[in-house]
Amino acid sequence: MNAKQQLLSWVDDSSFLQPKEVILKAMNIACANNKQRLSYVVGILKNWQNDSLLTVEEIDSHYENQNSAPKHRQSTGSFPAGRAIPGGFVLDLTAGEK
């Protein structure tokens, strides 16, 4: 499965209420952390889905609450190496479709 197919499967098969916006947010977070691998983005999405964070608003609220609360644990999870996301990548879910 290539990167586009993998991202499309998140749009079609995830429980996110705003899948496109949530995927873009995960990609922005990955890029901001200089982690330009699809596996890192997928790891973020899996964490959000496991935490039942299904909209961008829920995700933002979750992180705001985390930042204001004392930190009890730090995430040390690592994600396996995957394909690099090319610089300037634009998620166009309709590309190649007629």
Summary of the structure (lengths in Angstrom):
residues: 98
radius of gyration: 14.0
end to end distance: 20.7
largest distance: 50.5
contacts: 218
relative contact order: 0.19
helix: 52%
strand: 2%
